[in-house]
Amino acid sequence: MRHRRSLQYLIGVLALSLVAAACSSSDTGSVGGAVRSEREIVTVQPDLGMPPLNVNVLLTDEGFEPDFIFLPAGRQIRLVLRNRGTTEHHFRIKGLVPAQLRWMLTPEVDETEVDDLSPEEMADLGIVLEGGEGEADLSHIVHHLTPQFVPTKEVSPTGIKPLGTDVHGYATLGTTEVMTFFALQTGEFVSEDVRFPDITGRVIVFAADQN
């Protein structure tokens, strides 16, 4: 009888050990900024035949608006960051390694200054409108200008340089940042303002229907 109880006790201990090992090796957790889950990670090829998907994010002193965004894997993303705060703000997606990341060369012009710009001054700043002068509005200009995209981004006024190893852009007060990239691997990631660690959000890259 004592031998049987000892055997039952040993079996129970082994069972608990297996459960603990399974829990400790779970796929949940955070690695390199990516929020890992039990979902299968899917890697896709960039879909060069689809037009870019515009994703707009407001950068404010209180946080990102919206603070939760969804990106289809394989689709080119045109990320538009508009600063509505009182200082320089950043938007970085930790752990999301982008493909073909490019930043648009936009003039450092405050929206309140656009109304006073002549066509010659716009040309000096590199603003070339496709259909003529257009409306004197920065959003309109960003929409209609012939964009130039470059693979590097200069250091921000506060001394922070996006490295291109993850999705990272910034905008100073009253300006707009435009970036394009492909997210080729599904997953859940944390977005952050590197100047203000309390400002965070979530980004879901999902497998889009390829049919």
C-alpha positions in Angstrom: 0.0 0.0 0.0 2.8 2.4 0.9 4.6 1.6 -2.4 1.4 2.3 -4.3 0.9 5.7 -2.6 4.6 6.6 -3.3 4.1 5.7 -7.0 0.9 7.9 -7.2 2.8 10.8 -5.5 5.6 10.5 -8.0 3.2 10.5 -11.0 1.5 13.6 -9.6 4.8 15.4 -9.2 5.8 14.5 -12.8 2.5 15.7 -14.1 2.8 19.1 -12.4 6.4 19.4 -13.7 5.2 18.9 -17.3 2.4 21.5 -16.9 4.9 24.0 -15.4 7.3 23.3 -18.3 4.6 23.8 -20.9 3.6 27.2 -19.3 7.2 28.4 -19.1 7.7 27.6 -22.8 4.5 29.3 -24.0 4.7 31.6 -27.1 3.1 34.5 -25.2 5.4 37.3 -24.2 7.4 40.2 -25.6 10.5 39.8 -27.8 12.2 42.8 -29.3 9.1 44.9 -29.0 6.8 42.4 -30.8 4.0 41.1 -28.7 4.1 37.4 -29.5 1.0 35.2 -29.4 0.1 31.6 -30.1 -1.1 32.6 -33.6 0.9 31.2 -36.4 3.3 33.7 -37.9 2.8 34.1 -41.6 5.4 35.6 -44.0 4.2 36.9 -47.4 5.7 38.5 -50.5 5.1 42.2 -51.2 2.1 42.8 -53.5 3.5 45.3 -56.0 0.3 45.4 -58.0 -1.9 47.0 -55.3 -2.0 50.7 -54.6 -0.7 51.9 -51.3 -3.0 51.8 -48.3 -3.2 55.2 -46.5 -3.0 54.9 -42.7 -3.4 58.2 -40.8 -2.2 58.7 -37.2 -2.4 61.9 -35.2 0.5 62.6 -32.8 -0.7 64.5 -29.8 0.6 65.3 -26.3 -1.9 62.8 -24.9 -1.2 59.9 -27.2 -1.7 58.4 -30.7 -5.1 58.8 -32.5 -5.9 56.0 -33.1 -3.8 54.0 -30.7 -4.7 50.7 -32.3 -4.1 50.1 -36.0 -4.3 47.2 -38.4 -2.0 46.7 -41.4 -2.4 44.0 -44.1 0.7 42.0 -44.6 2.2 42.4 -48.1 0.4 45.6 -48.9 2.4 48.8 -49.3 1.5 51.1 -46.4 1.6 54.9 -46.7 1.8 56.0 -43.1 0.8 59.7 -42.6 1.8 61.1 -39.2 0.4 64.6 -38.4 1.7 66.4 -35.3 -1.2 68.0 -33.3 0.8 68.4 -30.1 2.9 71.2 -28.7 6.3 69.6 -29.4 8.2 67.1 -31.5 6.6 63.6 -31.5 7.7 60.2 -32.8 6.0 57.1 -33.9 7.9 53.9 -33.8 6.7 50.3 -34.2 9.0 48.2 -32.1 10.1 44.9 -33.6 8.4 45.4 -37.0 11.1 45.1 -39.6 9.9 46.9 -42.7 10.7 46.1 -46.3 11.4 49.0 -48.7 11.0 51.6 -46.0 11.1 55.1 -47.5 10.5 58.6 -46.0 9.0 61.3 -48.2 11.0 64.5 -48.6 8.6 67.1 -47.4 9.5 70.7 -46.7 9.7 71.8 -43.1 6.8 74.2 -43.4 4.3 74.9 -40.7 0.7 74.7 -41.8 0.1 78.3 -40.8 2.8 79.4 -43.2 1.4 77.7 -46.3 -1.1 80.5 -47.2 1.8 82.9 -47.5 3.9 80.8 -49.9 4.1 81.9 -53.6 4.5 79.4 -56.4 8.2 80.4 -56.6 8.7 79.8 -52.9 7.0 76.5 -53.1 9.3 75.5 -55.9 12.3 76.6 -53.8 11.1 74.3 -51.1 10.8 71.4 -53.5 7.0 71.4 -53.7 5.9 70.5 -57.3 2.2 70.2 -57.8 1.0 67.9 -60.5 -1.9 70.1 -61.7 -0.8 73.6 -61.1 -0.9 75.7 -58.0 -3.8 74.0 -56.3 -5.2 75.0 -52.9 -3.0 76.6 -50.3 -3.4 73.8 -47.8 -0.7 71.5 -46.5 -2.9 68.4 -46.7 -3.8 69.2 -50.3 -0.1 69.8 -51.1 0.9 66.5 -49.6 -1.8 64.7 -51.6 -1.0 66.3 -55.0 2.8 67.0 -55.0 5.1 64.7 -56.9 6.7 62.9 -54.0 10.3 62.0 -53.6 11.0 59.1 -51.3 14.4 58.4 -49.8 15.8 55.4 -47.8 17.3 57.5 -45.0 15.9 60.0 -42.5 17.8 62.9 -41.0 18.3 63.4 -37.3 15.3 65.1 -35.7 15.7 68.6 -34.1 15.9 66.9 -30.7 18.7 64.7 -31.8 16.9 61.4 -32.5 17.6 59.6 -35.8 15.3 56.9 -37.2 17.6 54.0 -38.2 15.3 52.2 -40.6 15.6 48.9 -38.8 11.9 49.4 -37.7 9.1 51.7 -38.7 10.0 55.0 -37.2 9.0 58.5 -38.1 8.7 61.9 -36.5 7.0 65.2 -37.0 7.7 68.6 -35.4 4.9 71.0 -34.3 2.3 71.5 -37.0 4.1 69.3 -39.7 3.3 66.0 -41.4 5.5 63.0 -41.9 4.8 60.5 -44.8 6.4 57.1 -45.0 5.9 54.0 -47.2 6.9 50.4 -46.4 5.8 46.8 -46.6 5.1 44.7 -43.5 5.8 41.1 -44.6 5.3 39.2 -41.4 2.1 39.0 -39.3 2.1 39.7 -35.6 1.2 42.1 -32.9 3.5 45.0 -32.1 3.9 47.9 -29.7 4.0 51.4 -31.1 5.7 54.1 -29.0 6.8 57.7 -28.9 10.5 57.4 -28.2 10.5 60.9 -26.6 7.6 60.1 -24.3 7.7 56.4 -23.1 4.2 56.7 -21.6 2.7 57.2 -25.1 2.1 53.7 -26.6 -0.3 51.9 -28.9 -0.8 48.6 -30.6 -0.2 47.5 -34.3 -1.7 44.3 -35.7 -0.2 43.0 -39.0 -2.7 40.5 -40.4 -2.6 38.1 -43.3 -4.8 39.7 -46.0 -6.9 37.5 -48.4 -4.7 37.0 -51.4 -7.6 35.7 -53.5 
